[in-house]
Amino acid sequence: MFIDGDVTVGIRRWDHGKGADGKIHIGIYASRSPDQLTVAFAANEVASGLEIISRLVAADERLQGLFDLYGTEITYLNDYGMGAAALAHVSDDGSLTWVEGLRPAR
């Protein structure tokens, strides 16, 4: 499922196939290519994505139940057209741990 707002958020559960871990994976998609990102811009996009998730949970508490049951993994992603690649992993407090070599210089 993809939800559009200030940023695009994707939610899916990896329950089969290669790499399936049973968790619900939440992707927050960067609106700029990696070479045009700044740390501040990325932090803003992630905050917007987390706000979308919060609004969804507030609208239907069953979603939080699924998150609690299966666990979640949140990733900031670059959609390059034929797929998506992780730019950073998002912690529970919204901070970013950048994939090695992908942290913006500014």
C-alpha positions in Angstrom: 0.0 0.0 0.0 1.3 3.5 -0.9 0.0 6.6 0.8 0.7 10.0 -0.7 0.9 13.2 1.4 3.8 15.6 1.8 5.9 12.5 1.0 5.0 9.0 -0.3 4.9 6.3 2.3 4.8 2.6 1.5 3.6 -0.1 3.9 4.1 -3.8 3.3 4.6 -7.0 5.3 7.5 -9.2 4.2 6.0 -12.6 4.9 7.2 -14.7 2.0 10.0 -15.0 -0.5 13.7 -14.2 -0.2 14.5 -12.1 2.8 11.1 -12.4 4.3 11.3 -11.5 8.0 7.6 -11.2 8.8 8.0 -7.6 9.8 5.9 -4.7 8.5 8.3 -2.5 6.4 7.5 1.1 6.1 9.3 3.0 3.4 9.5 6.8 3.3 10.4 7.8 -0.2 12.8 10.7 -0.9 11.4 13.3 -3.3 14.9 14.2 -4.5 17.8 12.1 -5.9 20.5 11.2 -3.4 23.0 13.8 -4.9 20.4 16.6 -4.2 19.6 15.7 -0.6 20.7 17.5 2.5 20.6 16.1 6.0 18.0 18.7 7.0 15.8 18.0 4.0 15.9 14.3 4.6 15.1 14.8 8.3 12.0 16.9 7.2 10.8 14.2 4.8 11.2 11.5 7.4 9.3 13.6 10.0 6.5 14.1 7.4 6.4 10.4 6.7 6.2 9.5 10.4 3.4 12.1 10.8 1.4 10.3 8.0 1.9 7.0 9.9 0.8 8.6 13.1 -2.4 9.9 11.4 -3.1 6.4 10.0 -2.7 4.8 13.4 -5.0 7.5 15.0 -7.6 6.8 12.3 -7.6 3.1 13.0 -5.9 1.7 16.1 -5.9 -1.8 14.6 -2.9 -0.7 12.5 -0.9 -0.1 15.7 -1.9 -3.6 16.8 -0.4 -5.0 13.6 2.8 -3.0 14.1 3.0 -4.4 17.7 2.3 -7.9 16.6 4.7 -8.2 13.7 7.2 -5.4 14.4 8.2 -2.7 12.1 11.3 -1.5 10.2 11.3 2.0 8.8 13.6 3.0 5.9 14.2 6.2 4.0 14.3 5.1 0.3 15.4 6.4 -3.1 12.9 5.3 -5.8 15.1 5.1 -8.9 12.3 4.0 -11.2 12.9 0.3 -11.4 12.9 -0.3 -7.7 14.0 1.4 -4.5 17.3 1.5 -2.6 17.8 2.2 1.1 19.3 5.6 1.9 19.0 5.4 5.7 17.4 3.4 8.4 14.9 5.3 10.7 15.0 4.7 14.5 12.0 4.9 16.8 12.8 8.5 17.6 13.0 9.5 13.9 16.8 9.8 13.7 18.6 8.5 10.6 21.4 6.0 10.3 22.7 6.5 6.8 23.7 3.6 4.6 27.5 3.7 4.4 28.6 6.2 1.8 25.2 7.7 1.3 25.1 10.4 4.0 24.7 13.8 2.3 27.7 16.1 2.6 25.6 19.0 3.8 
